[in-house]
Amino acid sequence: MSPVRWPDAADDAIKGDLTVAVAYITPAGGAVVTSVSPVGIGNRESGVVGFTTSLGFPRKLERILRDPRVSIAYHTREHGFAATSSYVLAQGTASVELRPSPKRLAELMRASEPFLGKTRRGPIWDWLLREYHQERVFVDISIDRVAVWPDLRTRGAMTVTGAAWPDVPAEQKPPKNGTEPRVDVGVLMRQIHKLPHRLLAYRGADGLPVIVPVTVDRPTEAGLHLDVPPGLLPPGGRRAGFLAHSFQPQCIGLGMRTLTGWLTVTDEGAIYAPHTSKGLAAPPYKTLLTVSNGLLAKYGLWRARRDGTAARLQHLAARKRVD
């Protein structure tokens, strides 16, 4: 098949957004959505976009290796370089490169500096940041479809490049433990109060995650009431992931909260009942953030080697290549 060559508006966002939302599928048929900084990784000629991560986040990598259907939403122009106002959703099949070449790692460092700032150099910094820079994992996504809306709130007509937009997905079977919230909704609202970028992800009819921006209308005992442009959420009930995040220039002072839960859409609106909640915050100081990144990368790699995570991921990746 020929590569999907997305339009100019999409290319501008892909090359220029500082932070994006990435969604992948869970074994239960839900979706997890989190934020990453792709530093402009994307090649329109080959129809591939991507991002990097580390062995310190093994669950994400393991799930992508087991089910490579992944989506990226280019949903905010904040602190980036893109000029377009379009919301861009890129969907496709991921491959994971656990051991990238020194050349590719060097290219990544050069590409990251306009987005994340100049790389710290010197004997101490080189030691501290060795694992952070040299033990990166690349996730490359061969694009099946790119959907573009004319504004970041997904208002207006959607245009699609590549595979046609699929039919409405069927409802999912409710979890055995029920669909009601398992997280205190009032506490959750206080946690996401200062996290303005909010997105929801669910598995589409073709198995690819769909990521849409949402506004939290109000919290109730039933969950979060969501305000979404008409037609973006399928009717009925299903597992879904929720992301709320914020970030400053060069991703200094970022905050993120990721949820899994149950989405119910009726004629009366959409309600999201959160079941799990995890938060992350990075200090708003460049030097402290850099030190934290270096130490976390060292610890994550040590833990991955000690508990067998690195070997397990290598086995999964090798099996995928054979398949």
C-alpha positions in Angstrom: 0.0 0.0 0.0 1.1 3.5 -0.7 2.0 5.7 2.3 -0.7 8.0 3.6 0.4 11.6 2.6 -1.5 13.9 5.0 -2.4 17.5 4.1 -0.4 20.6 4.8 -2.4 21.6 7.9 -1.7 18.2 9.4 2.0 18.3 8.5 2.3 21.7 10.2 0.9 20.3 13.5 2.9 17.1 13.3 6.1 19.0 12.8 5.4 21.8 15.3 3.3 20.6 18.3 5.3 20.5 21.5 3.0 18.1 23.4 0.5 15.6 21.9 -1.9 12.9 23.2 -1.2 9.2 22.5 -3.7 6.5 22.9 -3.3 2.7 22.9 -5.7 -0.2 23.4 -6.0 -2.2 26.7 -6.6 -6.0 26.9 -10.2 -5.4 28.0 -10.9 -3.3 24.9 -10.6 0.1 26.5 -8.1 2.8 25.7 -5.4 4.6 27.7 -4.5 8.1 26.6 -1.3 9.9 27.8 0.8 12.9 26.8 4.2 12.8 25.1 6.5 15.3 23.4 7.2 14.0 19.9 9.7 16.7 18.9 8.5 16.9 15.4 8.9 13.2 14.5 7.0 12.6 11.3 7.7 12.0 7.6 4.9 12.7 5.2 6.7 10.9 2.3 6.9 7.6 4.2 3.6 8.1 6.0 5.1 7.6 9.5 4.8 9.6 12.7 6.2 8.7 16.1 7.4 9.5 19.5 10.0 8.2 22.0 9.7 6.8 25.5 11.8 4.8 27.9 12.0 1.4 29.6 10.8 3.2 32.7 7.2 2.9 31.3 7.1 -0.8 30.5 3.3 -1.3 30.7 2.8 1.2 27.8 5.4 -0.5 25.7 4.1 -4.0 26.5 0.6 -3.1 25.5 1.7 -1.5 22.3 3.7 -4.5 21.4 0.8 -6.8 22.1 -1.7 -4.6 20.2 0.0 -2.1 18.0 -3.0 0.0 17.1 -2.1 3.5 18.2 -3.4 7.0 17.7 -1.9 10.5 18.2 -3.9 13.7 18.6 -2.2 17.0 17.8 -4.5 19.0 19.9 -2.8 22.1 21.2 -0.5 24.7 19.6 0.6 25.9 23.0 4.4 26.6 23.2 5.1 24.9 19.9 5.9 26.1 16.4 2.8 25.1 14.4 0.7 27.9 12.9 -2.4 26.0 11.9 -5.5 25.9 14.1 -6.5 22.4 13.0 -7.1 19.5 15.3 -5.3 16.5 13.8 -5.9 12.8 14.7 -3.4 10.3 13.2 -4.2 6.6 13.5 -2.1 3.6 12.5 0.0 0.6 13.4 3.0 1.0 15.7 6.4 -0.7 15.7 8.8 -0.5 18.6 12.5 0.0 18.2 14.0 -1.0 21.6 17.6 -0.6 20.5 17.9 2.4 18.1 21.2 3.1 16.4 23.6 5.8 17.8 22.9 7.8 14.6 19.2 7.8 15.3 19.7 8.8 18.9 22.0 11.6 17.9 19.4 12.9 15.4 16.8 12.8 18.1 19.0 15.0 20.4 19.4 17.5 17.6 15.7 17.5 16.8 14.7 17.9 20.4 16.7 21.1 21.2 14.3 23.5 19.4 11.4 22.0 21.5 13.0 21.2 24.8 16.0 23.5 25.0 19.8 23.0 24.6 21.2 19.7 25.9 23.3 20.1 29.1 26.9 19.1 28.5 29.9 18.3 30.7 31.3 15.4 32.6 28.7 15.4 35.3 25.8 16.1 33.0 26.9 13.5 30.5 27.0 10.9 33.3 23.6 12.0 34.8 21.8 12.0 31.4 23.4 9.0 29.8 20.4 6.7 30.2 17.9 9.5 29.5 19.5 10.2 26.1 21.0 6.8 25.1 18.3 4.4 26.3 15.4 5.9 24.4 12.8 3.7 22.8 11.3 4.7 19.5 7.6 4.1 18.7 7.0 4.5 14.9 3.5 4.6 13.6 2.7 3.7 10.1 -0.4 5.8 9.4 -3.7 4.3 8.2 -5.8 7.4 8.5 -5.4 11.1 9.3 -8.5 13.1 10.3 -8.4 16.9 10.4 -10.9 19.3 11.9 -10.7 23.0 11.1 -10.3 24.1 14.7 -8.9 22.6 18.0 -12.4 22.1 19.5 -13.2 19.7 16.5 -16.0 22.0 15.3 -16.7 22.0 11.6 -16.5 19.3 8.9 -13.9 16.6 9.3 -11.7 15.7 6.3 -10.1 12.3 6.1 -6.9 11.2 4.3 -6.3 7.4 4.0 -8.7 4.8 5.1 -12.4 5.8 5.3 -13.8 6.8 8.7 -15.3 3.6 10.2 -18.9 2.9 11.3 -20.1 3.6 14.8 -18.7 1.0 17.2 -21.0 -1.3 19.0 -21.6 -1.0 22.8 -19.3 -2.9 25.1 -20.2 -5.3 27.9 -20.1 -3.6 31.3 -17.3 -4.6 33.7 -18.1 -7.2 36.3 -17.5 -4.7 39.1 -20.1 -2.3 37.7 -19.8 1.0 35.8 -20.2 3.5 38.7 -17.2 5.8 39.7 -14.5 4.1 41.8 -12.7 7.4 42.3 -13.9 10.3 44.3 -15.2 12.7 41.7 -14.9 15.8 43.9 -11.3 15.1 44.7 -10.7 14.4 41.0 -12.1 17.7 39.9 -9.7 19.5 42.3 -6.8 17.5 40.9 -7.6 18.5 37.3 -8.7 22.0 38.0 -5.4 23.5 36.7 -5.0 21.0 33.8 -6.8 22.7 30.9 -6.1 20.3 28.1 -8.7 17.4 28.4 -9.2 14.5 26.0 -11.1 11.3 25.9 -10.1 8.1 24.0 -12.1 5.0 23.1 -11.6 2.0 20.7 -13.2 2.7 17.3 -15.1 0.2 15.2 -11.9 -0.8 13.3 -9.9 -1.2 16.5 -8.0 2.0 16.2 -8.2 4.4 19.2 -10.2 7.6 18.7 -9.1 10.7 20.7 -11.4 13.7 21.0 -11.1 16.9 23.0 -13.7 17.3 25.8 -14.9 19.9 28.3 -16.0 18.9 31.7 -19.4 20.5 32.2 -19.9 19.6 35.8 -19.1 16.8 38.3 -21.9 14.6 39.9 -22.1 11.4 41.8 -22.5 9.6 38.5 -19.2 11.0 37.2 -18.0 13.8 34.9 -20.6 15.3 32.6 -18.8 16.0 29.3 -19.4 18.6 26.7 -18.4 17.3 23.2 -19.3 18.5 19.7 -22.2 16.4 18.3 -21.3 13.1 16.6 -17.8 12.6 18.1 -18.9 10.1 20.8 -20.7 6.9 19.9 -24.0 6.1 21.7 -24.1 3.5 24.5 -21.6 2.4 27.0 -17.9 1.6 26.7 -14.5 1.6 28.3 -12.6 4.8 27.8 -9.5 6.7 28.8 -9.3 10.3 30.0 -6.3 12.7 30.0 -6.0 16.1 31.6 -2.7 17.8 31.3 -0.8 21.1 31.2 2.7 22.2 30.3 4.9 25.2 30.0 7.6 26.1 27.4 10.1 23.3 26.9 7.8 21.1 28.9 9.0 22.6 32.2 6.4 22.5 34.9 4.1 19.9 33.3 1.2 18.2 35.0 -0.8 15.2 33.9 -3.6 13.0 35.2 -4.6 9.8 33.3 -7.9 8.0 34.0 -9.6 4.8 32.9 -13.3 4.4 33.3 -16.7 3.9 31.7 -18.3 6.3 29.2 -22.1 6.4 28.8 -23.6 8.4 25.9 -27.3 9.0 25.6 -29.6 11.6 24.1 -29.2 13.5 27.4 -25.4 13.8 27.1 -22.2 12.0 28.0 -21.1 10.9 31.5 -17.6 9.6 32.3 -17.3 7.4 35.4 -13.6 7.2 36.5 -12.3 3.9 37.7 -8.6 4.5 38.1 -6.6 7.7 38.4 -2.8 8.4 38.2 -1.0 11.7 38.4 2.4 13.0 37.4 4.0 16.4 38.0 7.3 17.8 36.9 9.0 20.7 38.7 8.8 24.2 37.0 12.6 24.6 37.2 14.8 23.6 34.3 17.8 22.4 36.3 15.7 20.4 38.8 13.7 18.9 35.9 16.8 17.8 34.1 18.2 16.2 37.2 14.9 14.5 37.9 14.8 13.1 34.3 18.3 11.8 34.6 17.8 10.0 37.9 14.4 8.6 36.9 15.9 7.2 33.6 18.7 5.6 35.6 16.3 4.0 38.1 13.9 2.9 35.4 16.6 1.1 33.4 18.0 -0.5 36.5 14.5 -1.7 37.5 13.7 -3.0 34.0 16.9 -5.1 33.9 16.5 -6.3 37.5 12.9 -7.5 37.2 13.2 -8.9 33.7 11.1 -6.2 32.0 13.8 -5.4 29.4 14.1 -9.1 28.5 10.4 -9.6 28.3 10.0 -6.6 26.0 12.8 -7.8 23.7 11.1 -11.2 23.5 7.8 -9.5 22.5 9.4 -7.3 20.0 11.3 -10.3 18.4 8.1 -12.3 18.2 6.3 -9.4 16.5 9.1 -9.3 13.9 8.7 -13.0 13.2 4.9 -12.7 13.0 
